[in-house]
């Protein structure tokens, strides 16, 4: 938790989506698309805050988001090309573990640094 309500909420939604997919009871295709779109929206939101606050580490942070998005595109292609339901399930599990681990580390280090000065990010709705 970073104690910025809107950011904590967005992160919680991402983890909920991952958990939903790990339970394997929902439409995987739909979950992947939702996860991809939601992540893109969340990254844009953070990036707009970095821009408006002229955050000094904006370029490095942006690069990490872009690397994550590039890896996601690769995973999506690999999932589409998986030859069997078993191969697809194994790969999907790898994807979910990767996304979850990446998010945990990214939030704990990079996002925590970005939002370390809470006064900069008190939004009107809070
Ligand atoms: Fe971030």
py3Dmol code that shows the C-alpha trace and the ligand (Angstrom):
import py3Dmol

protein = """\
ATOM      1  CA  UNK A   1       0.000   0.000   0.000  1.00  0.00           C
ATOM      2  CA  UNK A   2       1.309   3.419  -0.939  1.00  0.00           C
ATOM      3  CA  UNK A   3      -1.389   5.389   0.907  1.00  0.00           C
ATOM      4  CA  UNK A   4      -2.529   7.158  -2.222  1.00  0.00           C
ATOM      5  CA  UNK A   5      -6.131   5.958  -2.505  1.00  0.00           C
ATOM      6  CA  UNK A   6      -6.554   6.147  -6.249  1.00  0.00           C
ATOM      7  CA  UNK A   7      -3.239   4.359  -6.935  1.00  0.00           C
ATOM      8  CA  UNK A   8      -3.813   1.692  -4.278  1.00  0.00           C
ATOM      9  CA  UNK A   9      -7.236   1.025  -5.779  1.00  0.00           C
ATOM     10  CA  UNK A  10      -5.817   0.642  -9.291  1.00  0.00           C
ATOM     11  CA  UNK A  11      -3.144  -1.753  -8.019  1.00  0.00           C
ATOM     12  CA  UNK A  12      -5.771  -3.755  -6.112  1.00  0.00           C
ATOM     13  CA  UNK A  13      -7.832  -4.160  -9.294  1.00  0.00           C
ATOM     14  CA  UNK A  14      -4.751  -5.490 -11.114  1.00  0.00           C
ATOM     15  CA  UNK A  15      -4.112  -8.089  -8.398  1.00  0.00           C
ATOM     16  CA  UNK A  16      -7.801  -9.055  -8.372  1.00  0.00           C
ATOM     17  CA  UNK A  17      -7.702  -9.657 -12.116  1.00  0.00           C
ATOM     18  CA  UNK A  18      -4.591 -11.827 -11.762  1.00  0.00           C
ATOM     19  CA  UNK A  19      -6.222 -13.832  -8.972  1.00  0.00           C
ATOM     20  CA  UNK A  20      -9.353 -14.305 -11.054  1.00  0.00           C
ATOM     21  CA  UNK A  21      -7.256 -15.705 -13.884  1.00  0.00           C
ATOM     22  CA  UNK A  22      -5.293 -17.976 -11.546  1.00  0.00           C
ATOM     23  CA  UNK A  23      -8.564 -19.466 -10.328  1.00  0.00           C
ATOM     24  CA  UNK A  24      -9.147 -20.392 -13.942  1.00  0.00           C
ATOM     25  CA  UNK A  25     -12.911 -20.089 -13.872  1.00  0.00           C
ATOM     26  CA  UNK A  26     -13.293 -17.087 -16.092  1.00  0.00           C
ATOM     27  CA  UNK A  27     -12.800 -16.436 -19.780  1.00  0.00           C
ATOM     28  CA  UNK A  28      -8.997 -16.262 -20.104  1.00  0.00           C
ATOM     29  CA  UNK A  29      -9.066 -14.297 -23.344  1.00  0.00           C
ATOM     30  CA  UNK A  30     -11.321 -11.685 -21.840  1.00  0.00           C
ATOM     31  CA  UNK A  31      -9.242 -11.470 -18.649  1.00  0.00           C
ATOM     32  CA  UNK A  32      -6.015 -11.020 -20.608  1.00  0.00           C
ATOM     33  CA  UNK A  33      -7.536  -8.251 -22.680  1.00  0.00           C
ATOM     34  CA  UNK A  34      -8.964  -6.562 -19.591  1.00  0.00           C
ATOM     35  CA  UNK A  35      -5.655  -6.878 -17.745  1.00  0.00           C
ATOM     36  CA  UNK A  36      -3.810  -5.399 -20.751  1.00  0.00           C
ATOM     37  CA  UNK A  37      -6.205  -2.478 -21.091  1.00  0.00           C
ATOM     38  CA  UNK A  38      -6.348  -1.783 -17.387  1.00  0.00           C
ATOM     39  CA  UNK A  39      -2.550  -1.883 -17.084  1.00  0.00           C
ATOM     40  CA  UNK A  40      -2.222   0.533 -20.007  1.00  0.00           C
ATOM     41  CA  UNK A  41      -4.742   2.903 -18.389  1.00  0.00           C
ATOM     42  CA  UNK A  42      -2.972   2.658 -15.019  1.00  0.00           C
ATOM     43  CA  UNK A  43       0.473   3.340 -16.558  1.00  0.00           C
ATOM     44  CA  UNK A  44      -0.918   6.367 -18.425  1.00  0.00           C
ATOM     45  CA  UNK A  45      -2.399   7.654 -15.195  1.00  0.00           C
ATOM     46  CA  UNK A  46       0.953   7.381 -13.374  1.00  0.00           C
ATOM     47  CA  UNK A  47       2.764   8.897 -16.339  1.00  0.00           C
ATOM     48  CA  UNK A  48       0.422  11.897 -16.413  1.00  0.00           C
ATOM     49  CA  UNK A  49       1.174  12.491 -12.706  1.00  0.00           C
ATOM     50  CA  UNK A  50       4.918  12.230 -13.353  1.00  0.00           C
ATOM     51  CA  UNK A  51       4.580  14.744 -16.187  1.00  0.00           C
ATOM     52  CA  UNK A  52       2.518  17.244 -14.231  1.00  0.00           C
ATOM     53  CA  UNK A  53       4.863  17.020 -11.237  1.00  0.00           C
ATOM     54  CA  UNK A  54       7.984  17.086 -13.463  1.00  0.00           C
ATOM     55  CA  UNK A  55       9.214  13.987 -11.676  1.00  0.00           C
ATOM     56  CA  UNK A  56      12.979  13.659 -12.217  1.00  0.00           C
ATOM     57  CA  UNK A  57      12.938   9.893 -12.724  1.00  0.00           C
ATOM     58  CA  UNK A  58      10.087  10.000 -15.228  1.00  0.00           C
ATOM     59  CA  UNK A  59      12.210   8.674 -18.174  1.00  0.00           C
ATOM     60  CA  UNK A  60      13.467   5.635 -16.219  1.00  0.00           C
ATOM     61  CA  UNK A  61      10.011   4.879 -14.847  1.00  0.00           C
ATOM     62  CA  UNK A  62       8.474   5.233 -18.294  1.00  0.00           C
ATOM     63  CA  UNK A  63      11.072   2.857 -19.706  1.00  0.00           C
ATOM     64  CA  UNK A  64      10.074   0.197 -17.176  1.00  0.00           C
ATOM     65  CA  UNK A  65       6.417   0.538 -18.152  1.00  0.00           C
ATOM     66  CA  UNK A  66       7.383   0.219 -21.809  1.00  0.00           C
ATOM     67  CA  UNK A  67       9.508  -2.877 -21.164  1.00  0.00           C
ATOM     68  CA  UNK A  68       6.597  -4.456 -19.325  1.00  0.00           C
ATOM     69  CA  UNK A  69       4.237  -3.653 -22.190  1.00  0.00           C
ATOM     70  CA  UNK A  70       6.652  -5.076 -24.763  1.00  0.00           C
ATOM     71  CA  UNK A  71       6.945  -8.301 -22.746  1.00  0.00           C
ATOM     72  CA  UNK A  72       3.140  -8.456 -22.511  1.00  0.00           C
ATOM     73  CA  UNK A  73       2.823  -8.244 -26.297  1.00  0.00           C
ATOM     74  CA  UNK A  74       5.309 -11.130 -26.616  1.00  0.00           C
ATOM     75  CA  UNK A  75       3.383 -13.214 -24.088  1.00  0.00           C
ATOM     76  CA  UNK A  76       0.129 -12.568 -25.935  1.00  0.00           C
ATOM     77  CA  UNK A  77       1.664 -13.804 -29.187  1.00  0.00           C
ATOM     78  CA  UNK A  78       3.141 -16.866 -27.477  1.00  0.00           C
ATOM     79  CA  UNK A  79      -0.260 -17.670 -25.946  1.00  0.00           C
ATOM     80  CA  UNK A  80      -1.935 -17.423 -29.353  1.00  0.00           C
ATOM     81  CA  UNK A  81       0.670 -19.763 -30.822  1.00  0.00           C
ATOM     82  CA  UNK A  82       0.536 -22.381 -28.040  1.00  0.00           C
ATOM     83  CA  UNK A  83      -0.037 -25.742 -29.678  1.00  0.00           C
ATOM     84  CA  UNK A  84      -2.113 -27.527 -27.048  1.00  0.00           C
ATOM     85  CA  UNK A  85      -4.433 -26.627 -24.163  1.00  0.00           C
ATOM     86  CA  UNK A  86      -1.730 -27.949 -21.780  1.00  0.00           C
ATOM     87  CA  UNK A  87       0.961 -25.755 -23.334  1.00  0.00           C
ATOM     88  CA  UNK A  88      -1.418 -22.814 -23.152  1.00  0.00           C
ATOM     89  CA  UNK A  89      -2.227 -23.467 -19.482  1.00  0.00           C
ATOM     90  CA  UNK A  90       1.474 -23.765 -18.574  1.00  0.00           C
ATOM     91  CA  UNK A  91       2.317 -20.570 -20.415  1.00  0.00           C
ATOM     92  CA  UNK A  92      -0.625 -18.726 -18.914  1.00  0.00           C
ATOM     93  CA  UNK A  93       0.578 -19.696 -15.464  1.00  0.00           C
ATOM     94  CA  UNK A  94       4.063 -18.360 -16.311  1.00  0.00           C
ATOM     95  CA  UNK A  95       2.526 -15.119 -17.540  1.00  0.00           C
ATOM     96  CA  UNK A  96       0.512 -14.639 -14.366  1.00  0.00           C
ATOM     97  CA  UNK A  97       3.493 -15.355 -12.112  1.00  0.00           C
ATOM     98  CA  UNK A  98       5.613 -12.933 -14.148  1.00  0.00           C
ATOM     99  CA  UNK A  99       2.988 -10.160 -14.049  1.00  0.00           C
ATOM    100  CA  UNK A 100       2.333 -10.613 -10.334  1.00  0.00           C
ATOM    101  CA  UNK A 101       6.057 -10.638  -9.413  1.00  0.00           C
ATOM    102  CA  UNK A 102       6.789  -7.692 -11.684  1.00  0.00           C
ATOM    103  CA  UNK A 103       3.974  -5.653 -10.146  1.00  0.00           C
ATOM    104  CA  UNK A 104       4.944  -6.468  -6.561  1.00  0.00           C
ATOM    105  CA  UNK A 105       8.560  -5.391  -7.163  1.00  0.00           C
ATOM    106  CA  UNK A 106       7.627  -2.371  -9.270  1.00  0.00           C
ATOM    107  CA  UNK A 107       5.099  -1.071  -6.734  1.00  0.00           C
ATOM    108  CA  UNK A 108       7.371  -1.646  -3.779  1.00  0.00           C
ATOM    109  CA  UNK A 109      10.401   0.105  -5.258  1.00  0.00           C
ATOM    110  CA  UNK A 110       9.642   2.295  -8.246  1.00  0.00           C
ATOM    111  CA  UNK A 111       6.080   3.401  -7.460  1.00  0.00           C
ATOM    112  CA  UNK A 112       6.915   3.824  -3.791  1.00  0.00           C
ATOM    113  CA  UNK A 113       9.711   6.218  -4.764  1.00  0.00           C
ATOM    114  CA  UNK A 114       7.437   8.073  -7.159  1.00  0.00           C
ATOM    115  CA  UNK A 115       4.774   8.594  -4.495  1.00  0.00           C
ATOM    116  CA  UNK A 116       7.119   9.106  -1.557  1.00  0.00           C
ATOM    117  CA  UNK A 117       6.135  12.757  -1.314  1.00  0.00           C
ATOM    118  CA  UNK A 118       2.403  12.356  -0.777  1.00  0.00           C
ATOM    119  CA  UNK A 119       1.784  16.092  -0.790  1.00  0.00           C
ATOM    120  CA  UNK A 120       2.486  16.178  -4.491  1.00  0.00           C
ATOM    121  CA  UNK A 121      -0.221  13.654  -5.300  1.00  0.00           C
ATOM    122  CA  UNK A 122      -3.169  14.635  -3.199  1.00  0.00           C
ATOM    123  CA  UNK A 123      -5.886  14.586  -5.790  1.00  0.00           C
ATOM    124  CA  UNK A 124      -8.986  16.800  -5.549  1.00  0.00           C
ATOM    125  CA  UNK A 125     -11.270  13.808  -4.905  1.00  0.00           C
ATOM    126  CA  UNK A 126      -9.292  12.636  -1.869  1.00  0.00           C
TER     127      UNK A 126
END
"""
ligand_1 = """\
1
LIG
Fe 4.715 2.501 -12.262
"""
view = py3Dmol.view(width=600, height=400)
view.addModel(protein, "pdb")
view.setStyle({"model": 0}, {"cartoon": {"style": "trace"}})
view.addModel(ligand_1, "xyz")
view.setStyle({"model": 1}, {"stick": {}})
view.zoomTo()
view.show()
